[in-house]
Amino acid sequence: MSLALSMVFVSRASLVGKDDPPIGPTWDEQKRETMKTVLDRMAFALAIVGGIGVSGCASHPAPTAKAASSEAAVRAAEETGGRDVPQAALHLKLAQEQLERAKALLRDIENQRAEYVLARAEADAELSIALARAEKSKALAGKALEEVQAVRTGAPKP
């Protein structure tokens, strides 16, 4: 029985001669293979994350139509007398600043933020137009009221 037990505990070195090739991979080969597997998996994961990141930036197209409509609204506000009325001039200036900010965001390829800023610029420009028109309407209404009062009193027109 003792002979059988001693046969079980025979070392690998005693079974294989010094000139024989090793059975299975060596420790260095196992380490190298493990590192290669880990690096391959990390490279694959990095490629996936990078692809998602790039597609995330490209998924929101540049808001060129919104930029054109915002620029048109700012021009319309300038042409309708937005600079002549103090409140309208304030909103016109805000719209111009936001339009410039949106252009900078578009250059930095931050399309979604640029779209929001362009929407604000367009809203401020439209508010400037409305305020300028309201002021003109008030002036015309005041002038018409003066003419009506002049006709009632019989005073000559100025």
C-alpha beads as a LAMMPS data file, in Angstrom:
LAMMPS data file: protein, C-alpha beads

158 atoms
157 bonds

1 atom types
1 bond types

-500.0 500.0 xlo xhi
-500.0 500.0 ylo yhi
-500.0 500.0 zlo zhi

Masses

1 110.0

Atoms # bond

1 1 1 0.000 0.000 0.000
2 1 1 2.796 2.407 0.775
3 1 1 4.190 1.832 -2.693
4 1 1 0.900 2.871 -4.249
5 1 1 0.798 6.083 -2.216
6 1 1 4.325 6.950 -3.085
7 1 1 3.492 6.546 -6.787
8 1 1 0.679 9.099 -6.475
9 1 1 3.010 11.757 -5.134
10 1 1 5.555 11.457 -7.892
11 1 1 6.525 14.857 -9.162
12 1 1 6.139 16.004 -12.688
13 1 1 9.872 16.611 -13.006
14 1 1 10.607 12.958 -12.321
15 1 1 8.220 11.811 -15.057
16 1 1 9.537 14.186 -17.747
17 1 1 13.150 14.260 -18.700
18 1 1 15.130 17.475 -18.878
19 1 1 15.286 17.373 -22.667
20 1 1 11.596 16.632 -23.160
21 1 1 9.275 19.540 -24.072
22 1 1 7.021 20.722 -21.237
23 1 1 3.506 19.393 -20.990
24 1 1 1.069 22.327 -21.406
25 1 1 1.912 26.003 -21.269
26 1 1 4.554 27.380 -18.935
27 1 1 3.821 29.998 -16.295
28 1 1 5.116 32.826 -18.523
29 1 1 3.030 31.629 -21.439
30 1 1 -0.087 31.521 -19.230
31 1 1 0.571 35.061 -17.964
32 1 1 1.132 36.328 -21.482
33 1 1 -2.080 34.692 -22.748
34 1 1 -4.094 36.055 -19.823
35 1 1 -2.774 39.585 -20.367
36 1 1 -3.520 39.356 -24.073
37 1 1 -7.104 38.304 -23.322
38 1 1 -7.568 41.134 -20.822
39 1 1 -6.119 43.718 -23.206
40 1 1 -8.270 42.439 -26.079
41 1 1 -11.400 42.759 -23.958
42 1 1 -10.426 46.256 -22.787
43 1 1 -9.766 47.358 -26.375
44 1 1 -13.135 45.990 -27.447
45 1 1 -14.930 47.770 -24.577
46 1 1 -13.107 51.012 -25.349
47 1 1 -14.090 50.753 -29.014
48 1 1 -17.738 50.291 -28.053
49 1 1 -17.723 53.221 -25.611
50 1 1 -15.941 55.420 -28.156
51 1 1 -18.432 54.470 -30.838
52 1 1 -21.346 55.309 -28.579
53 1 1 -19.751 58.640 -27.687
54 1 1 -19.198 59.588 -31.305
55 1 1 -22.670 58.511 -32.336
56 1 1 -24.126 60.465 -29.404
57 1 1 -22.571 63.688 -30.697
58 1 1 -23.589 62.988 -34.242
59 1 1 -27.136 61.972 -33.342
60 1 1 -28.293 65.585 -32.960
61 1 1 -27.981 67.353 -36.324
62 1 1 -26.949 70.978 -36.619
63 1 1 -30.026 73.218 -36.350
64 1 1 -29.403 75.127 -39.586
65 1 1 -33.107 75.837 -40.187
66 1 1 -33.490 77.182 -36.654
67 1 1 -30.396 79.358 -37.102
68 1 1 -31.805 80.819 -40.311
69 1 1 -35.197 81.553 -38.753
70 1 1 -33.569 83.134 -35.689
71 1 1 -31.378 85.362 -37.858
72 1 1 -34.441 86.367 -39.895
73 1 1 -36.353 87.222 -36.713
74 1 1 -33.478 89.401 -35.463
75 1 1 -33.316 91.227 -38.825
76 1 1 -37.085 91.730 -38.755
77 1 1 -36.858 93.176 -35.250
78 1 1 -34.172 95.611 -36.397
79 1 1 -36.254 96.675 -39.414
80 1 1 -39.514 97.136 -37.505
81 1 1 -37.989 99.724 -35.209
82 1 1 -36.881 97.529 -32.362
83 1 1 -34.077 99.972 -31.579
84 1 1 -36.426 102.957 -31.184
85 1 1 -38.452 101.572 -28.263
86 1 1 -36.450 101.025 -25.035
87 1 1 -38.092 97.716 -24.041
88 1 1 -37.928 96.421 -27.611
89 1 1 -34.282 97.498 -27.861
90 1 1 -33.464 95.480 -24.728
91 1 1 -34.984 92.305 -26.156
92 1 1 -33.369 92.952 -29.533
93 1 1 -29.968 93.188 -27.833
94 1 1 -30.644 89.950 -25.928
95 1 1 -31.617 88.222 -29.177
96 1 1 -28.431 89.403 -30.892
97 1 1 -26.269 88.203 -27.995
98 1 1 -27.989 84.826 -27.925
99 1 1 -27.575 84.486 -31.682
100 1 1 -23.833 85.050 -31.326
101 1 1 -23.692 82.541 -28.451
102 1 1 -25.523 79.963 -30.573
103 1 1 -23.055 80.453 -33.429
104 1 1 -20.204 79.790 -30.998
105 1 1 -21.950 76.633 -29.778
106 1 1 -22.398 75.464 -33.363
107 1 1 -18.682 75.944 -33.980
108 1 1 -18.020 73.788 -30.892
109 1 1 -20.440 71.164 -32.254
110 1 1 -22.809 71.488 -29.308
111 1 1 -25.875 71.254 -31.523
112 1 1 -28.519 70.568 -28.903
113 1 1 -27.521 73.508 -26.696
114 1 1 -27.239 75.714 -29.779
115 1 1 -30.798 74.802 -30.745
116 1 1 -32.107 75.895 -27.337
117 1 1 -30.191 79.176 -27.473
118 1 1 -31.461 79.824 -31.019
119 1 1 -35.029 79.271 -29.828
120 1 1 -34.501 81.847 -27.069
121 1 1 -32.964 84.294 -29.551
122 1 1 -35.932 83.915 -31.885
123 1 1 -38.405 84.388 -29.023
124 1 1 -36.630 87.562 -27.858
125 1 1 -36.565 88.926 -31.416
126 1 1 -40.289 88.252 -31.818
127 1 1 -40.970 89.936 -28.480
128 1 1 -38.969 92.944 -29.667
129 1 1 -41.108 93.098 -32.821
130 1 1 -44.318 92.886 -30.789
131 1 1 -43.196 95.619 -28.376
132 1 1 -42.161 97.925 -31.238
133 1 1 -45.485 97.391 -33.022
134 1 1 -47.432 97.947 -29.799
135 1 1 -45.613 101.242 -29.200
136 1 1 -46.322 102.378 -32.776
137 1 1 -49.973 101.408 -32.350
138 1 1 -50.161 103.417 -29.106
139 1 1 -48.665 106.432 -30.847
140 1 1 -51.133 106.163 -33.747
141 1 1 -54.048 105.693 -31.351
142 1 1 -52.961 108.766 -29.358
143 1 1 -52.702 110.815 -32.528
144 1 1 -56.165 109.643 -33.678
145 1 1 -57.626 110.502 -30.270
146 1 1 -56.167 114.016 -30.491
147 1 1 -57.732 114.458 -33.931
148 1 1 -61.130 113.284 -32.640
149 1 1 -60.947 115.716 -29.730
150 1 1 -59.957 118.518 -32.089
151 1 1 -62.961 117.797 -34.319
152 1 1 -65.321 117.770 -31.280
153 1 1 -64.051 121.096 -29.963
154 1 1 -63.881 122.653 -33.397
155 1 1 -60.227 123.546 -33.052
156 1 1 -58.157 123.698 -36.227
157 1 1 -55.901 120.714 -37.093
158 1 1 -52.274 121.242 -36.217

Bonds

1 1 1 2
2 1 2 3
3 1 3 4
4 1 4 5
5 1 5 6
6 1 6 7
7 1 7 8
8 1 8 9
9 1 9 10
10 1 10 11
11 1 11 12
12 1 12 13
13 1 13 14
14 1 14 15
15 1 15 16
16 1 16 17
17 1 17 18
18 1 18 19
19 1 19 20
20 1 20 21
21 1 21 22
22 1 22 23
23 1 23 24
24 1 24 25
25 1 25 26
26 1 26 27
27 1 27 28
28 1 28 29
29 1 29 30
30 1 30 31
31 1 31 32
32 1 32 33
33 1 33 34
34 1 34 35
35 1 35 36
36 1 36 37
37 1 37 38
38 1 38 39
39 1 39 40
40 1 40 41
41 1 41 42
42 1 42 43
43 1 43 44
44 1 44 45
45 1 45 46
46 1 46 47
47 1 47 48
48 1 48 49
49 1 49 50
50 1 50 51
51 1 51 52
52 1 52 53
53 1 53 54
54 1 54 55
55 1 55 56
56 1 56 57
57 1 57 58
58 1 58 59
59 1 59 60
60 1 60 61
61 1 61 62
62 1 62 63
63 1 63 64
64 1 64 65
65 1 65 66
66 1 66 67
67 1 67 68
68 1 68 69
69 1 69 70
70 1 70 71
71 1 71 72
72 1 72 73
73 1 73 74
74 1 74 75
75 1 75 76
76 1 76 77
77 1 77 78
78 1 78 79
79 1 79 80
80 1 80 81
81 1 81 82
82 1 82 83
83 1 83 84
84 1 84 85
85 1 85 86
86 1 86 87
87 1 87 88
88 1 88 89
89 1 89 90
90 1 90 91
91 1 91 92
92 1 92 93
93 1 93 94
94 1 94 95
95 1 95 96
96 1 96 97
97 1 97 98
98 1 98 99
99 1 99 100
100 1 100 101
101 1 101 102
102 1 102 103
103 1 103 104
104 1 104 105
105 1 105 106
106 1 106 107
107 1 107 108
108 1 108 109
109 1 109 110
110 1 110 111
111 1 111 112
112 1 112 113
113 1 113 114
114 1 114 115
115 1 115 116
116 1 116 117
117 1 117 118
118 1 118 119
119 1 119 120
120 1 120 121
121 1 121 122
122 1 122 123
123 1 123 124
124 1 124 125
125 1 125 126
126 1 126 127
127 1 127 128
128 1 128 129
129 1 129 130
130 1 130 131
131 1 131 132
132 1 132 133
133 1 133 134
134 1 134 135
135 1 135 136
136 1 136 137
137 1 137 138
138 1 138 139
139 1 139 140
140 1 140 141
141 1 141 142
142 1 142 143
143 1 143 144
144 1 144 145
145 1 145 146
146 1 146 147
147 1 147 148
148 1 148 149
149 1 149 150
150 1 150 151
151 1 151 152
152 1 152 153
153 1 153 154
154 1 154 155
155 1 155 156
156 1 156 157
157 1 157 158
